[in-house]
Amino acid sequence: MLNNRLLLIASTTLMLAAPATRTSAAETTLLNVSYDVSRELYKDINPAFASYWKAKTGDSVTINQSHGGSSKQAGAVIAGLEADVITMNQSPDIDILVERGGLVAADWKKRLPYNAAPYTTTTVFLVRKGNPQGIKDWGDLTRPGLQVIVPNPKTSGNGRYTYLAAWGYALQKVGAGNTANGEKFAREFVTKLFANVPVLDGGGRGATTTFTQRGIGDVLVTFENEAALLAEEVGGGQFDVIYPSVSIEAAAPVAVVDKRGTRKAATAYLEFLFSPAAQDIIAKHHFRPRDPAVLKKYVSQFPPIKTFTVEDRLGGWKAVQQTHFADGGIYDQIIVR
Amino acid sequence: MAGVTNSVASHTANHVASGVPSSSRHRDYQASPATREAPWVRYTLLTIALGFFTLFLLMPLFAVFTEALRKGWGVYFAALVEPDALSAMRLTLLAAAIAVPLNLVFGVSAAWAIAKFEFRGKQFLITLIDLPFSVSPVVAGLIYVLVFGAQGWFGSWFGDHDIRIIFAVPGIVLATIFVTFPFIARELIPLMEAQGRDEEEAATVLGASGWQTFWRVTLPNVKWGLLYGVILCNARAMGEFGAVSVVSGHIRGLTNTLPLHVEILYNEYNFAAAFAVASLLALLALITLALKTYVEWRQTATLSPESREQAT
């Protein structure tokens, strides 16, 4: 009796699952799987692209959004989340889709201008109004007793850039010629910094709400666009942005997921991101646009800051991934300590 | 939650076992000097209990509605009729509408088998039923990703047949079924065990078939307990966050349930809207509470000896 019931339940469940198979819609629907703090940007980009696409081809297109910590989102795409395009904040989260399941073409960086990154941002500090702790540069973040809010570098590109920016800063401090000492000093420096982190949120936005809504921490280390959004728009004048002496350039790469049958519209969507219209929206959301004319128009929004890239100072993403973020890598070692 | 369900069930079972109506027993307890506490003890305990209740239960409830209405009724209703919110409501209702009836069938049959029959592996079955209570909902969600995900055991088969489970509605329904699995069975098992098999045996002796016994004897005896289980099951199905969050994919307008929609709105600094949607869930909790109280009252009334004698 009971066995029959269980069988019945199992088969009913499967029958229920069946009707959910994808029916080909009359209009194109794209799913943009993105990282955590890009939600406001794509909310504005999507309708702009939809009207551009309608004017160009006469077809309607709807773009759905999914946001979360970037590596978590990449993991979801690998596990079957049916993304048509992925718009991330660091290339490893797209490279992993090339390696696992071949969801993205290996040459994805060459398919679009600027290494397929339509904009960059950089890692800056957000402090409480008036900067009561007097935080000026990376060195201040290692001060004992200070609370630093950073998203988890394991699940979020935002957190990873923070870690790498601190590492790069420490290397620079020691001096370029002194590699062996540099490594040792950088390791101690980053260990001290992360010892000041009371909570590691999964994504950039989670870290922001921890800092702004729950009032935890003296400084939030996050992307420039997120800090500017807080300081100028939704923060209600309670926060100041602090630019450190040097930081990391965070290019936000995008790619089409090849497996899906929406290649044409998906490619057009990503190409649209490089158009002047989209670049203007991008700049409005405090991301640094690639288009020189647009950058010039919004130059007052983007104070000059010295930046380095993962490629020029840290030996590229592949090396960084292996030495720092692989299981048992330097990041794991300093966190366990 | 499990503890509450069980204690209520065993509580009602005690009434049956002792054969004393609860109200008269209550009076005896208060009247006897041996069991009566000094007034200051009573008032201190009452103050602590009520203070705790106000601080941890009433204030958050109050806060939800205040925050939701901070920007006025216009913003409140706009947040509720917005397309993404409506789609989240539809999905939440759909998940509950599938999960609750399935668990109803499962719960009744499992409780019936466990309470009325002896068989090998009975204890094991009870443990299995409790599994969703002991497993973290996030783990429950991950199990489905491991099994049905594109890299999972059956992922490629489903992929080849263009059937989507994870990051689509079926995954959300499955996760909901999993976390609400024990509610009805756990409610019914102690109740049915306390009632024993006498009435069923009598019915069988009088010539009733198995179905007749079930429909006319077993089911009427547990109907209020059953309803109570359904209400709790439904509340959890609509409120579930963890497991659903893992399998959802967070596509707004498509795979967001109400609790997930609240999170998204909150993360977008859209606090008025987040609390407006949260107030829907709070309202659901209040309705659940009212229904639960009513059902509990009916259950006690049905089970008290006076009403049973009247009935026979």
Interface residues (C-beta under 8 A of the other chain):
Chain A: M1 L2 R5 L6 L8 I9 T12 T13 L16 A17 A18 A20 T21 R22 L31 D36 R39 E40 N64 Q65 S66 H67 G68 A76 I78 A79 G80 L81 E82 R100 G101 R205 G206 T209 V234
Chain B: I98 L102 V105 F106 S109 A110 A113 L125 V145 F148 G149 A150 Q151 G152 G155 G159 H161 D162 I163 R164 I165 I166 F167 A168 V169 P170 V173 L174 I177 G249 H250 I251 R252 G253 L254 I264 Y266 N267 E268 Y269
